[in-house]
Each structure stands twice: as structure tokens, then as C-alpha cells.
């Protein structure tokens, strides 16, 4: 993020370019939602190797409508992979309020027969407790959908100042 040569991305790109395999951090992706199938593949490798670990693959509510998320989750459910599908619900995709892009805005319910729950991500201790519990769960039972309910106070990026799709009262 700070463009340092010693950083995870060697000073190139932004957060979507982070990658540090020796720390087991496999980064983001420039294609919306594409990190989710990658995370599913990592969870498959963990299970295949008999590792007692789990994967968290994160995406935002704006990416939650990508079909690849549910195709990957389907395989994870079949194979009972140790993976948490973690949706950061900050109520806005880039330039769009979630209710304008998603029929079902309860993202934790989208796993069908894969269980899920939502929690208050404005509370850092709640986030810690949710991940601790979910990690133990997925290692034993397979995939889980989590929805971290939070709020984005600013626009998505420089090209999205976040003022055209919010009321003045909300801002």
C-alpha cells in the first residue's frame, strides 16, 4: 500500500497486487471476485495435504453477485473444504447501493445448504471471535459463509467519491 520496495508487492500496484506465499497470503485479484475460486483451490490443497489449517477468501458485497463465488462454494460443499467465504458488506459496491444490485442482500444466506451467519464488523472483538469460531468450524465441518456488517464512510476510489448515490443526510 505504501509503494515500498521491501513490501509484499515490491512497490508495484495497490492492494489487489499483494502476494506473499511464504506468509501464506495469496493476495487479491484485479478481476472482481476472482480471488474466491483461488481461495477454494488453496483450501482444497490444505485438505489434500492433510493440513489442519483453513482458508479465508474475502470479497465485498459488490462482488457477491459473481457466479464464480457460488461455483467455487458448490465444490467446497461437495468436498467439505476448510474455507470461510467472507463477505465484507459495507453496503455499497463501486458507485451502487447494494439494494440496487442484489435481490438478496443477506449475503450470509447465499450458500444454500452451506451455513452462514452475519456479525457486527464495526466491533473488532466481534470480528476476532467470529473468525476464531468459524475457523474451528470449517476445519471440522467444511465451508461457511460469513457476512461482516460494516460501513464504508467514503467512496470506493478516486473515481468514486461516494456522493452521487447517498443522500445528503447519510453523508
C-alpha positions in Angstrom: 0.0 0.0 0.0 2.9 2.3 0.7 4.8 1.5 -2.5 7.9 0.3 -0.6 10.4 -1.8 -2.5 10.6 -4.1 0.6 6.8 -4.5 0.7 4.7 -7.5 -0.3 4.2 -6.3 -3.9 7.7 -4.8 -4.2 6.3 -1.3 -4.5 4.1 -2.1 -7.5 0.4 -1.7 -7.7 -2.1 -1.4 -4.9 -3.9 -3.8 -2.5 -5.0 -6.1 -5.3 -1.4 -7.0 -6.0 -0.4 -8.2 -2.6 1.1 -11.7 -2.6 3.4 -13.3 -0.1 3.5 -17.0 -0.4 5.9 -17.6 2.4 3.4 -15.9 4.7 0.5 -17.9 3.2 -1.0 -14.7 1.8 -2.1 -15.2 -1.8 -3.4 -11.7 -2.4 -6.3 -10.1 -4.1 -7.1 -10.0 -7.8 -7.8 -7.4 -10.4 -10.9 -9.3 -11.6 -13.9 -8.8 -9.3 -14.5 -11.9 -7.2 -11.7 -13.9 -8.9 -9.8 -14.5 -5.6 -12.7 -16.7 -4.4 -12.0 -19.7 -6.6 -8.3 -19.2 -5.9 -9.1 -19.5 -2.2 -11.2 -22.6 -2.8 -8.2 -24.1 -4.6 -6.0 -23.3 -1.6 -8.5 -24.9 0.8 -8.5 -28.0 -1.5 -4.7 -28.2 -1.3 -4.8 -27.9 2.5 -7.3 -30.7 2.8 -5.4 -32.8 0.2 -2.2 -32.4 2.1 -3.9 -33.2 5.5 -3.0 -29.8 6.9 -5.0 -28.7 10.0 -5.5 -25.2 8.6 -8.2 -23.3 6.9 -8.6 -20.6 4.3 -10.4 -17.3 4.4 -11.4 -15.9 1.0 -12.8 -12.4 1.1 -15.0 -10.4 -1.2 -17.2 -7.4 -0.9 -21.0 -7.1 -1.3 -20.4 -5.6 -4.7 -18.7 -8.8 -5.8 -21.3 -11.0 -4.2 -23.2 -11.4 -7.4 -20.4 -13.1 -9.2 -21.3 -16.6 -10.3 -17.7 -17.9 -9.7 -18.2 -17.5 -6.0 -21.1 -19.9 -5.9 -19.5 -22.3 -8.4 -16.4 -22.5 -6.1 -18.6 -22.8 -3.0 -20.5 -25.7 -4.6 -17.3 -27.6 -4.9 -16.2 -26.7 -1.4 -19.5 -28.0 -0.1 -19.2 -31.3 -2.0 -15.6 -31.8 -0.8 -16.2 -30.3 2.7 -13.2 -27.9 2.3 -11.9 -25.9 5.2 -12.9 -22.5 3.9 -14.6 -19.4 5.1 -16.4 -17.3 2.4 -16.1 -13.9 4.0 -18.3 -11.1 2.5 -17.4 -7.6 3.7 -20.8 -5.9 3.5 -20.1 -2.2 3.6 -23.5 -1.5 1.8 -22.0 -0.2 -1.4 -20.4 -1.6 -4.5 -18.4 0.8 -6.6 -21.0 3.5 -7.3 -24.1 1.5 -6.4 -26.0 0.9 -3.2 -26.4 -2.9 -2.6 -30.2 -2.9 -2.8 -30.0 -1.7 -6.4 -27.7 -4.6 -7.5 -28.7 -7.5 -5.2 -32.1 -9.1 -4.8 -31.0 -10.9 -1.7 -28.9 -8.6 0.5 -28.5 -11.2 3.3 -25.2 -12.4 1.8 -24.6 -15.0 4.5 -27.7 -16.9 3.4 -26.5 -17.3 -0.2 -24.7 -20.6 0.4 -27.9 -22.6 0.2 -27.1 -25.7 2.3 -23.7 -24.2 3.3 -24.4 -22.5 6.6 -23.6 -18.9 7.4 -24.1 -16.0 9.8 -23.7 -12.2 9.9 -21.9 -10.3 12.6 -21.1 -6.7 13.6 -17.8 -5.9 11.9 -17.7 -2.5 13.5 -16.7 -4.3 16.7 -13.1 -5.6 16.3 -13.6 -8.1 19.2 -16.6 -9.5 17.5 -14.6 -9.9 14.3 -11.9 -11.8 16.2 -14.5 -14.1 17.9 -16.3 -14.8 14.7 -13.2 -15.8 12.8 -11.9 -17.9 15.7 -15.2 -19.8 15.9 -15.6 -20.1 12.1 -12.0 -21.4 11.7 -12.6 -24.2 14.2 -16.0 -25.0 12.5 -14.7 -25.2 8.9 -11.7 -27.5 9.8 -14.2 -30.0 11.1 -17.4 -29.5 9.1 -16.5 -27.8 5.8 -17.3 -24.4 4.3 -19.1 -21.5 5.9 -20.4 -18.1 4.7 -19.8 -15.1 6.9 -21.1 -11.6 6.4 -19.2 -8.8 8.1 -21.7 -6.0 8.5 -19.7 -2.7 8.3 -20.0 0.7 6.7 -18.0 2.5 4.1 -17.6 6.1 5.1 -16.0 7.3 1.8 -16.3 6.4 -1.9 -14.8 3.3 -3.3 -11.9 5.0 -5.0 -10.7 8.4 -6.5 -13.1 7.8 -9.4 -16.0 7.2 -7.0 -16.2 9.9 -4.4 -19.3 8.3 -2.9 -21.6 11.3 -3.1 -23.9 10.5 -6.1 -25.7 7.5 -4.6 -26.1 8.6 -1.0 -28.4 11.2 0.4 -27.1 14.4 2.0 -28.4 13.2 5.3 -26.4 10.0 5.1 -23.2 11.7 4.1 
